[in-house]
Amino acid sequence: MSQGEYVAAVYGVVFVVVLVYVAIMAAKLVRLEREMAELLELARRRAATALTDEPVPTA
């Protein structure tokens, strides 16, 4: 293998590693957004039931 092929191979490996890292971060972001939406909905329900003095429903 020539030096140019080694450089190309290293660039390919680095590209794959960065691509995997970005995919993992995107998956975590999606999960965090979903959890945040669930928490916001729970807070809204609790605020609404606090105003009407009804018991908080349990999941």
PDB file of N, CA, C and O in Angstrom, chain B, residues numbered from 101:
ATOM      1  N   MET B 101       0.847  -1.188   0.000  1.00  0.00           N
ATOM      2  CA  MET B 101       0.000   0.000   0.000  1.00  0.00           C
ATOM      3  C   MET B 101       0.886   1.242   0.000  1.00  0.00           C
ATOM      4  O   MET B 101       1.913   1.295   0.676  1.00  0.00           O
ATOM      5  N   SER B 102       0.471   2.217  -0.759  1.00  0.00           N
ATOM      6  CA  SER B 102       1.232   3.459  -0.803  1.00  0.00           C
ATOM      7  C   SER B 102       0.767   4.392   0.312  1.00  0.00           C
ATOM      8  O   SER B 102      -0.254   4.154   0.958  1.00  0.00           O
ATOM      9  N   GLN B 103       1.522   5.439   0.520  1.00  0.00           N
ATOM     10  CA  GLN B 103       1.173   6.394   1.573  1.00  0.00           C
ATOM     11  C   GLN B 103      -0.174   7.046   1.302  1.00  0.00           C
ATOM     12  O   GLN B 103      -0.938   7.301   2.233  1.00  0.00           O
ATOM     13  N   GLY B 104      -0.465   7.311   0.071  1.00  0.00           N
ATOM     14  CA  GLY B 104      -1.755   7.915  -0.286  1.00  0.00           C
ATOM     15  C   GLY B 104      -2.922   7.014   0.073  1.00  0.00           C
ATOM     16  O   GLY B 104      -3.966   7.499   0.509  1.00  0.00           O
ATOM     17  N   GLU B 105      -2.765   5.735  -0.101  1.00  0.00           N
ATOM     18  CA  GLU B 105      -3.836   4.797   0.253  1.00  0.00           C
ATOM     19  C   GLU B 105      -4.037   4.741   1.769  1.00  0.00           C
ATOM     20  O   GLU B 105      -5.165   4.643   2.252  1.00  0.00           O
ATOM     21  N   TYR B 106      -2.924   4.805   2.515  1.00  0.00           N
ATOM     22  CA  TYR B 106      -3.043   4.837   3.973  1.00  0.00           C
ATOM     23  C   TYR B 106      -3.771   6.092   4.443  1.00  0.00           C
ATOM     24  O   TYR B 106      -4.622   6.030   5.330  1.00  0.00           O
ATOM     25  N   VAL B 107      -3.434   7.216   3.849  1.00  0.00           N
ATOM     26  CA  VAL B 107      -4.096   8.477   4.203  1.00  0.00           C
ATOM     27  C   VAL B 107      -5.585   8.391   3.880  1.00  0.00           C
ATOM     28  O   VAL B 107      -6.420   8.821   4.676  1.00  0.00           O
ATOM     29  N   ALA B 108      -5.916   7.843   2.729  1.00  0.00           N
ATOM     30  CA  ALA B 108      -7.325   7.697   2.359  1.00  0.00           C
ATOM     31  C   ALA B 108      -8.045   6.766   3.325  1.00  0.00           C
ATOM     32  O   ALA B 108      -9.195   7.016   3.686  1.00  0.00           O
ATOM     33  N   ALA B 109      -7.382   5.696   3.745  1.00  0.00           N
ATOM     34  CA  ALA B 109      -7.992   4.763   4.696  1.00  0.00           C
ATOM     35  C   ALA B 109      -8.231   5.433   6.042  1.00  0.00           C
ATOM     36  O   ALA B 109      -9.277   5.234   6.661  1.00  0.00           O
ATOM     37  N   VAL B 110      -7.276   6.218   6.492  1.00  0.00           N
ATOM     38  CA  VAL B 110      -7.440   6.924   7.777  1.00  0.00           C
ATOM     39  C   VAL B 110      -8.577   7.931   7.683  1.00  0.00           C
ATOM     40  O   VAL B 110      -9.393   8.030   8.599  1.00  0.00           O
ATOM     41  N   TYR B 111      -8.638   8.677   6.589  1.00  0.00           N
ATOM     42  CA  TYR B 111      -9.751   9.617   6.403  1.00  0.00           C
ATOM     43  C   TYR B 111     -11.093   8.871   6.415  1.00  0.00           C
ATOM     44  O   TYR B 111     -12.068   9.352   6.993  1.00  0.00           O
ATOM     45  N   GLY B 112     -11.136   7.719   5.789  1.00  0.00           N
ATOM     46  CA  GLY B 112     -12.374   6.931   5.786  1.00  0.00           C
ATOM     47  C   GLY B 112     -12.770   6.487   7.176  1.00  0.00           C
ATOM     48  O   GLY B 112     -13.944   6.560   7.539  1.00  0.00           O
ATOM     49  N   VAL B 113     -11.806   6.028   7.961  1.00  0.00           N
ATOM     50  CA  VAL B 113     -12.098   5.597   9.333  1.00  0.00           C
ATOM     51  C   VAL B 113     -12.582   6.774  10.175  1.00  0.00           C
ATOM     52  O   VAL B 113     -13.556   6.653  10.918  1.00  0.00           O
ATOM     53  N   VAL B 114     -11.899   7.909  10.056  1.00  0.00           N
ATOM     54  CA  VAL B 114     -12.309   9.103  10.822  1.00  0.00           C
ATOM     55  C   VAL B 114     -13.716   9.526  10.405  1.00  0.00           C
ATOM     56  O   VAL B 114     -14.529   9.888  11.255  1.00  0.00           O
ATOM     57  N   PHE B 115     -14.006   9.485   9.123  1.00  0.00           N
ATOM     58  CA  PHE B 115     -15.341   9.858   8.650  1.00  0.00           C
ATOM     59  C   PHE B 115     -16.410   8.948   9.241  1.00  0.00           C
ATOM     60  O   PHE B 115     -17.459   9.427   9.670  1.00  0.00           O
ATOM     61  N   VAL B 116     -16.159   7.653   9.268  1.00  0.00           N
ATOM     62  CA  VAL B 116     -17.123   6.697   9.821  1.00  0.00           C
ATOM     63  C   VAL B 116     -17.317   6.945  11.314  1.00  0.00           C
ATOM     64  O   VAL B 116     -18.446   6.912  11.804  1.00  0.00           O
ATOM     65  N   VAL B 117     -16.230   7.194  12.038  1.00  0.00           N
ATOM     66  CA  VAL B 117     -16.329   7.456  13.478  1.00  0.00           C
ATOM     67  C   VAL B 117     -17.157   8.714  13.736  1.00  0.00           C
ATOM     68  O   VAL B 117     -18.018   8.717  14.616  1.00  0.00           O
ATOM     69  N   VAL B 118     -16.907   9.769  12.988  1.00  0.00           N
ATOM     70  CA  VAL B 118     -17.674  11.008  13.154  1.00  0.00           C
ATOM     71  C   VAL B 118     -19.135  10.777  12.788  1.00  0.00           C
ATOM     72  O   VAL B 118     -20.030  11.287  13.462  1.00  0.00           O
ATOM     73  N   LEU B 119     -19.383  10.024  11.743  1.00  0.00           N
ATOM     74  CA  LEU B 119     -20.759   9.723  11.332  1.00  0.00           C
ATOM     75  C   LEU B 119     -21.508   8.949  12.420  1.00  0.00           C
ATOM     76  O   LEU B 119     -22.668   9.245  12.705  1.00  0.00           O
ATOM     77  N   VAL B 120     -20.855   7.970  13.020  1.00  0.00           N
ATOM     78  CA  VAL B 120     -21.472   7.207  14.112  1.00  0.00           C
ATOM     79  C   VAL B 120     -21.737   8.116  15.311  1.00  0.00           C
ATOM     80  O   VAL B 120     -22.793   8.025  15.936  1.00  0.00           O
ATOM     81  N   TYR B 121     -20.791   8.984  15.632  1.00  0.00           N
ATOM     82  CA  TYR B 121     -20.961   9.916  16.751  1.00  0.00           C
ATOM     83  C   TYR B 121     -22.166  10.826  16.524  1.00  0.00           C
ATOM     84  O   TYR B 121     -22.978  11.026  17.428  1.00  0.00           O
ATOM     85  N   VAL B 122     -22.278  11.371  15.329  1.00  0.00           N
ATOM     86  CA  VAL B 122     -23.412  12.259  15.009  1.00  0.00           C
ATOM     87  C   VAL B 122     -24.728  11.487  15.089  1.00  0.00           C
ATOM     88  O   VAL B 122     -25.724  12.026  15.572  1.00  0.00           O
ATOM     89  N   ALA B 123     -24.750  10.251  14.632  1.00  0.00           N
ATOM     90  CA  ALA B 123     -25.974   9.448  14.705  1.00  0.00           C
ATOM     91  C   ALA B 123     -26.369   9.179  16.159  1.00  0.00           C
ATOM     92  O   ALA B 123     -27.551   9.238  16.498  1.00  0.00           O
ATOM     93  N   ILE B 124     -25.401   8.889  17.010  1.00  0.00           N
ATOM     94  CA  ILE B 124     -25.691   8.663  18.429  1.00  0.00           C
ATOM     95  C   ILE B 124     -26.232   9.933  19.073  1.00  0.00           C
ATOM     96  O   ILE B 124     -27.198   9.875  19.834  1.00  0.00           O
ATOM     97  N   MET B 125     -25.627  11.073  18.781  1.00  0.00           N
ATOM     98  CA  MET B 125     -26.094  12.343  19.345  1.00  0.00           C
ATOM     99  C   MET B 125     -27.506  12.678  18.844  1.00  0.00           C
ATOM    100  O   MET B 125     -28.323  13.198  19.605  1.00  0.00           O
ATOM    101  N   ALA B 126     -27.793  12.389  17.592  1.00  0.00           N
ATOM    102  CA  ALA B 126     -29.130  12.647  17.053  1.00  0.00           C
ATOM    103  C   ALA B 126     -30.169  11.779  17.753  1.00  0.00           C
ATOM    104  O   ALA B 126     -31.264  12.244  18.067  1.00  0.00           O
ATOM    105  N   ALA B 127     -29.823  10.517  17.996  1.00  0.00           N
ATOM    106  CA  ALA B 127     -30.747   9.622  18.697  1.00  0.00           C
ATOM    107  C   ALA B 127     -30.993  10.101  20.120  1.00  0.00           C
ATOM    108  O   ALA B 127     -32.125  10.052  20.601  1.00  0.00           O
ATOM    109  N   LYS B 128     -29.965  10.557  20.789  1.00  0.00           N
ATOM    110  CA  LYS B 128     -30.126  11.086  22.148  1.00  0.00           C
ATOM    111  C   LYS B 128     -30.984  12.343  22.146  1.00  0.00           C
ATOM    112  O   LYS B 128     -31.810  12.538  23.038  1.00  0.00           O
ATOM    113  N   LEU B 129     -30.791  13.193  21.145  1.00  0.00           N
ATOM    114  CA  LEU B 129     -31.576  14.413  21.046  1.00  0.00           C
ATOM    115  C   LEU B 129     -33.060  14.096  20.853  1.00  0.00           C
ATOM    116  O   LEU B 129     -33.916  14.728  21.472  1.00  0.00           O
ATOM    117  N   VAL B 130     -33.362  13.135  20.011  1.00  0.00           N
ATOM    118  CA  VAL B 130     -34.752  12.734  19.784  1.00  0.00           C
ATOM    119  C   VAL B 130     -35.368  12.213  21.085  1.00  0.00           C
ATOM    120  O   VAL B 130     -36.504  12.544  21.422  1.00  0.00           O
ATOM    121  N   ARG B 131     -34.595  11.385  21.814  1.00  0.00           N
ATOM    122  CA  ARG B 131     -35.097  10.847  23.080  1.00  0.00           C
ATOM    123  C   ARG B 131     -35.333  11.965  24.093  1.00  0.00           C
ATOM    124  O   ARG B 131     -36.352  11.964  24.784  1.00  0.00           O
ATOM    125  N   LEU B 132     -34.412  12.913  24.191  1.00  0.00           N
ATOM    126  CA  LEU B 132     -34.568  14.017  25.130  1.00  0.00           C
ATOM    127  C   LEU B 132     -35.758  14.900  24.759  1.00  0.00           C
ATOM    128  O   LEU B 132     -36.485  15.359  25.640  1.00  0.00           O
ATOM    129  N   GLU B 133     -35.962  15.139  23.473  1.00  0.00           N
ATOM    130  CA  GLU B 133     -37.120  15.937  23.050  1.00  0.00           C
ATOM    131  C   GLU B 133     -38.425  15.230  23.410  1.00  0.00           C
ATOM    132  O   GLU B 133     -39.385  15.873  23.833  1.00  0.00           O
ATOM    133  N   ARG B 134     -38.459  13.911  23.241  1.00  0.00           N
ATOM    134  CA  ARG B 134     -39.659  13.153  23.592  1.00  0.00           C
ATOM    135  C   ARG B 134     -39.917  13.211  25.096  1.00  0.00           C
ATOM    136  O   ARG B 134     -41.053  13.411  25.526  1.00  0.00           O
ATOM    137  N   GLU B 135     -38.869  13.038  25.893  1.00  0.00           N
ATOM    138  CA  GLU B 135     -39.029  13.104  27.346  1.00  0.00           C
ATOM    139  C   GLU B 135     -39.449  14.500  27.788  1.00  0.00           C
ATOM    140  O   GLU B 135     -40.260  14.645  28.702  1.00  0.00           O
ATOM    141  N   MET B 136     -38.900  15.525  27.143  1.00  0.00           N
ATOM    142  CA  MET B 136     -39.266  16.897  27.487  1.00  0.00           C
ATOM    143  C   MET B 136     -40.741  17.156  27.177  1.00  0.00           C
ATOM    144  O   MET B 136     -41.432  17.820  27.950  1.00  0.00           O
ATOM    145  N   ALA B 137     -41.216  16.637  26.060  1.00  0.00           N
ATOM    146  CA  ALA B 137     -42.632  16.799  25.717  1.00  0.00           C
ATOM    147  C   ALA B 137     -43.519  16.089  26.737  1.00  0.00           C
ATOM    148  O   ALA B 137     -44.572  16.606  27.110  1.00  0.00           O
ATOM    149  N   GLU B 138     -43.097  14.902  27.192  1.00  0.00           N
ATOM    150  CA  GLU B 138     -43.868  14.183  28.209  1.00  0.00           C
ATOM    151  C   GLU B 138     -43.906  14.964  29.523  1.00  0.00           C
ATOM    152  O   GLU B 138     -44.953  15.052  30.164  1.00  0.00           O
ATOM    153  N   LEU B 139     -42.766  15.529  29.921  1.00  0.00           N
ATOM    154  CA  LEU B 139     -42.719  16.311  31.162  1.00  0.00           C
ATOM    155  C   LEU B 139     -43.562  17.574  31.055  1.00  0.00           C
ATOM    156  O   LEU B 139     -44.231  17.962  32.013  1.00  0.00           O
ATOM    157  N   LEU B 140     -43.532  18.216  29.884  1.00  0.00           N
ATOM    158  CA  LEU B 140     -44.351  19.409  29.683  1.00  0.00           C
ATOM    159  C   LEU B 140     -45.830  19.072  29.771  1.00  0.00           C
ATOM    160  O   LEU B 140     -46.604  19.817  30.372  1.00  0.00           O
ATOM    161  N   GLU B 141     -46.224  17.965  29.180  1.00  0.00           N
ATOM    162  CA  GLU B 141     -47.630  17.546  29.252  1.00  0.00           C
ATOM    163  C   GLU B 141     -48.026  17.231  30.693  1.00  0.00           C
ATOM    164  O   GLU B 141     -49.118  17.597  31.128  1.00  0.00           O
ATOM    165  N   LEU B 142     -47.157  16.562  31.426  1.00  0.00           N
ATOM    166  CA  LEU B 142     -47.436  16.255  32.830  1.00  0.00           C
ATOM    167  C   LEU B 142     -47.571  17.538  33.641  1.00  0.00           C
ATOM    168  O   LEU B 142     -48.470  17.647  34.475  1.00  0.00           O
ATOM    169  N   ALA B 143     -46.697  18.504  33.411  1.00  0.00           N
ATOM    170  CA  ALA B 143     -46.771  19.776  34.134  1.00  0.00           C
ATOM    171  C   ALA B 143     -48.060  20.516  33.800  1.00  0.00           C
ATOM    172  O   ALA B 143     -48.685  21.108  34.680  1.00  0.00           O
ATOM    173  N   ARG B 144     -48.460  20.484  32.530  1.00  0.00           N
ATOM    174  CA  ARG B 144     -49.712  21.153  32.138  1.00  0.00           C
ATOM    175  C   ARG B 144     -50.919  20.493  32.805  1.00  0.00           C
ATOM    176  O   ARG B 144     -51.825  21.178  33.281  1.00  0.00           O
ATOM    177  N   ARG B 145     -50.924  19.140  32.837  1.00  0.00           N
ATOM    178  CA  ARG B 145     -52.044  18.450  33.481  1.00  0.00           C
ATOM    179  C   ARG B 145     -52.099  18.759  34.971  1.00  0.00           C
ATOM    180  O   ARG B 145     -53.176  18.979  35.525  1.00  0.00           O
ATOM    181  N   ARG B 146     -50.949  18.776  35.612  1.00  0.00           N
ATOM    182  CA  ARG B 146     -50.923  19.076  37.048  1.00  0.00           C
ATOM    183  C   ARG B 146     -51.362  20.506  37.321  1.00  0.00           C
ATOM    184  O   ARG B 146     -52.068  20.759  38.298  1.00  0.00           O
ATOM    185  N   ALA B 147     -50.961  21.431  36.483  1.00  0.00           N
ATOM    186  CA  ALA B 147     -51.369  22.822  36.652  1.00  0.00           C
ATOM    187  C   ALA B 147     -52.874  22.954  36.444  1.00  0.00           C
ATOM    188  O   ALA B 147     -53.539  23.692  37.171  1.00  0.00           O
ATOM    189  N   ALA B 148     -53.410  22.247  35.462  1.00  0.00           N
ATOM    190  CA  ALA B 148     -54.843  22.320  35.197  1.00  0.00           C
ATOM    191  C   ALA B 148     -55.636  21.715  36.349  1.00  0.00           C
ATOM    192  O   ALA B 148     -56.670  22.257  36.740  1.00  0.00           O
ATOM    193  N   THR B 149     -55.165  20.599  36.896  1.00  0.00           N
ATOM    194  CA  THR B 149     -55.897  19.983  38.003  1.00  0.00           C
ATOM    195  C   THR B 149     -55.729  20.782  39.280  1.00  0.00           C
ATOM    196  O   THR B 149     -56.616  20.752  40.133  1.00  0.00           O
ATOM    197  N   ALA B 150     -54.629  21.493  39.444  1.00  0.00           N
ATOM    198  CA  ALA B 150     -54.447  22.335  40.630  1.00  0.00           C
ATOM    199  C   ALA B 150     -55.440  23.490  40.601  1.00  0.00           C
ATOM    200  O   ALA B 150     -55.912  23.931  41.649  1.00  0.00           O
ATOM    201  N   LEU B 151     -55.753  23.974  39.424  1.00  0.00           N
ATOM    202  CA  LEU B 151     -56.712  25.072  39.308  1.00  0.00           C
ATOM    203  C   LEU B 151     -58.133  24.613  39.567  1.00  0.00           C
ATOM    204  O   LEU B 151     -58.950  25.399  40.047  1.00  0.00           O
ATOM    205  N   THR B 152     -58.452  23.361  39.263  1.00  0.00           N
ATOM    206  CA  THR B 152     -59.821  22.877  39.433  1.00  0.00           C
ATOM    207  C   THR B 152     -60.002  22.081  40.725  1.00  0.00           C
ATOM    208  O   THR B 152     -61.106  21.621  41.015  1.00  0.00           O
ATOM    209  N   ASP B 153     -58.933  21.915  41.501  1.00  0.00           N
ATOM    210  CA  ASP B 153     -58.968  21.184  42.769  1.00  0.00           C
ATOM    211  C   ASP B 153     -59.399  19.725  42.606  1.00  0.00           C
ATOM    212  O   ASP B 153     -59.949  19.128  43.531  1.00  0.00           O
ATOM    213  N   GLU B 154     -59.152  19.168  41.447  1.00  0.00           N
ATOM    214  CA  GLU B 154     -59.440  17.751  41.239  1.00  0.00           C
ATOM    215  C   GLU B 154     -58.188  16.942  41.565  1.00  0.00           C
ATOM    216  O   GLU B 154     -57.077  17.462  41.467  1.00  0.00           O
ATOM    217  N   PRO B 155     -58.352  15.683  41.948  1.00  0.00           N
ATOM    218  CA  PRO B 155     -57.169  14.868  42.206  1.00  0.00           C
ATOM    219  C   PRO B 155     -56.374  14.631  40.927  1.00  0.00           C
ATOM    220  O   PRO B 155     -56.938  14.565  39.834  1.00  0.00           O
ATOM    221  N   VAL B 156     -55.058  14.504  41.079  1.00  0.00           N
ATOM    222  CA  VAL B 156     -54.187  14.277  39.933  1.00  0.00           C
ATOM    223  C   VAL B 156     -54.311  12.823  39.505  1.00  0.00           C
ATOM    224  O   VAL B 156     -54.087  11.924  40.316  1.00  0.00           O
ATOM    225  N   PRO B 157     -54.667  12.570  38.236  1.00  0.00           N
ATOM    226  CA  PRO B 157     -54.771  11.174  37.784  1.00  0.00           C
ATOM    227  C   PRO B 157     -53.394  10.521  37.730  1.00  0.00           C
ATOM    228  O   PRO B 157     -52.408  11.161  37.368  1.00  0.00           O
ATOM    229  N   THR B 158     -53.338   9.260  38.087  1.00  0.00           N
ATOM    230  CA  THR B 158     -52.073   8.542  38.012  1.00  0.00           C
ATOM    231  C   THR B 158     -52.027   7.744  36.724  1.00  0.00           C
ATOM    232  O   THR B 158     -53.050   7.285  36.217  1.00  0.00           O
ATOM    233  N   ALA B 159     -50.831   7.590  36.209  1.00  0.00           N
ATOM    234  CA  ALA B 159     -50.661   6.859  34.945  1.00  0.00           C
ATOM    235  C   ALA B 159     -50.724   5.425  35.245  1.00  0.00           C
ATOM    236  O   ALA B 159     -50.606   4.599  34.340  1.00  0.00           O
TER     237      ALA B 159
END
